[in-house]
Amino acid sequence: MQAEQLAARQDDAAIPIYRKIIDRLSRLPAAQLMAGEGRLLEIMRQAAVDLQYYLTYGDRYAEALAVNE
């Protein structure tokens, strides 16, 4: 995933990509998220965890906490 590569290089360009993934997938109906053994749900969760980790690593704690809201 492009966001993961950017985050590995500590490039803040990863942040809007992670947010876009989370935002778009969170709009899907639950049935679609759970299709395919919950693959899309897992992608959304992993993007949220990765974003939180990246923000926390950069001492951006308030933003990291807001990811789950």
C-alpha positions in Angstrom: 0.0 0.0 0.0 1.3 3.4 -0.9 0.5 4.9 2.5 2.6 2.2 4.2 5.6 3.0 2.0 5.2 6.7 2.7 4.8 6.1 6.5 8.0 4.0 6.4 9.9 7.0 5.1 8.2 9.2 7.7 6.5 11.2 5.0 3.3 13.0 6.2 1.8 12.4 2.8 0.7 9.1 4.2 -1.8 10.8 6.5 -4.4 11.9 3.9 -4.1 8.5 2.2 -4.9 6.6 5.4 -7.7 9.0 6.2 -9.2 8.6 2.7 -9.2 4.8 3.1 -10.8 4.9 6.5 -13.4 7.5 5.5 -14.5 5.8 2.3 -14.6 2.3 3.8 -16.5 3.6 6.9 -19.3 4.8 4.6 -20.0 1.3 3.3 -22.9 -0.8 4.7 -21.9 -3.4 7.2 -22.8 -6.2 4.8 -20.3 -5.0 2.3 -17.6 -4.6 4.9 -18.2 -8.1 6.1 -18.2 -9.7 2.6 -15.3 -11.8 1.6 -14.7 -12.9 5.2 -14.5 -9.2 6.3 -11.6 -8.3 4.1 -12.7 -4.6 3.7 -13.3 -4.3 7.4 -9.8 -5.6 8.1 -8.3 -3.2 5.6 -10.2 -0.3 7.3 -9.0 -1.4 10.8 -5.4 -1.9 9.7 -5.4 1.6 8.1 -6.7 3.1 11.3 -4.1 1.3 13.4 -1.3 2.3 11.0 -2.5 5.9 11.1 -2.7 5.9 14.9 0.8 4.4 15.1 2.2 7.0 12.6 0.6 9.9 14.4 1.7 8.7 17.8 5.3 8.2 16.6 5.3 11.8 15.5 4.0 12.9 19.0 0.6 13.9 17.5 -1.4 12.2 20.3 -4.6 14.2 20.0 -4.9 13.4 16.3 -4.1 9.7 17.0 -6.9 9.6 19.5 -9.3 11.2 17.1 -8.9 8.4 14.5 -11.4 6.2 16.3 -14.0 8.9 16.6 
